[in-house]
Amino acid sequence: MAKKIFNAQLFWYNLDKKNARSLFSRINYINSSFFASLSSLTGIDKGGYRQMLDMVLDGKSPGTRQADEFYSLSRAFTDYYHKVCRGRDKNDPEPDAETLAAKGFGEEKYKLMLKQFSEFLAFVYECIVPEDVKEVYKTIEESPEELQMTMDIEKLSEADLADNPTPRFQLIIIIDNAFYMDGCAFGQLNASLQNLINEIEKNSLLSSAVELYIATSGHSRKEKEENAIKEIVSFATIDRQRKILHEFTIKPYGLCYLGTVINMALDKLEKRKALMVAPDNSVSYYPSWMILLTNGKYIDEPEMEIACDRMNEMKRQRELQVYPVGITEKAIMDNLCKLDGERAAILTSFKGFFNDVFQSMKMIKNSTPGGDRIELVHNEGFR
């Protein structure tokens, strides 16, 4: 039997026709094309995406991030099959765009899958992605590591302790931006977070006292192995990190390693507090907040067990308050309650929640560093 041959150029040529069809048809088209290309390259027409990808990439050397994207694509199509296609009769009406988006396969996810598949074809067939195809997914942004805090800023932040004696309030915000969160309203999240930053910046007391730590928990497996946590900013006042704070954007990326990121944040918090109480500085501080915006679908259970033990001990010592916030109705409440059973809640409004964060933080003016705990009072944004 003659070996099946997949034509990458023909796929891109036909894409225009498929692109004019429904979202369901377009995703099915690249799904079937991905499988056809793997079958052509491996000579088998059965087996999972991962098995065939391993065969295709064996002996080839894609970059780490590129390989991760290829495997991410295979996971996305496996997820698509189980959520959308499994059990569906061919005579059933096709799901509309709203139904697909609710299952995590909106237009942005389609563009991402098309991008990853096109780059896979370019890699294995040593060809060039047509410009008109790139136009379809050109609005997809890359992971924002270029906006991570630099060592220069960290050094300035250390020097700031000698120059600014204002008692500090550490606010840790960890955002679950893993691919499974694709249905989350990241646009609203980014806008509301920027509004919080603007409000802190305009408040003379908070702009001198609040030290933000913001990190995302969406990482590739390789990044996790290398401990390459995506910190956006790490414990500095607004003045020290203004450029980064006004430019970063949160978007879906990778898998959720929430426990790993929490442990990294706690390491940095302990280091920061040690600097504050050093003889050369002697800067007092309030108990810190850790806000965890997540649906609780993390995959690093061992690290999470360590993180929970550490958080519980810090809460016992009145050093930390933890606020687990379920971003959508699909949040796994059992997992959120492991983080803090008393304060776990489901978000109803990003805008309302971050307004509550700002209003509650203003209470430091009536509090005493080292003793009083400032509570996050959530009148809005929770249920």
Secondary structure, DSSP 4 states (H G I P E B T S, - for coil): -PPP---HHHHHHHHHHHHTS-HHHHHHHHHHHHHHHHHHHHS-S-S-HHHHHHHHHTT----HHHHHHHHHHHHHHHHHIIIIITT--TTSPPP-HHHHHHTT--HHHHHHHHHHHHHHHHHHHT----HHHHHHHTTPPPP-GGGSPPHHHHHHHHHHHHH--SPBEEEEEEE---GGGTTS-HHHHHHHHHHHHHHHHH-HHHHHHEEEEEEE-EE-HHHHHTT--EEEEEEE-HHHHHHHHTT------SEE-HHHHHHHHHHHHHHHHHHHTSTTT---BPPEEEEEE--S--S-HHHHHHHHHHHHHHHHTTSEEEEEEE-STT--HHHHHHH-TTT-EEBS-HHHHHHHHHHHHGGGGGS-TTTPPPP---SSSB-
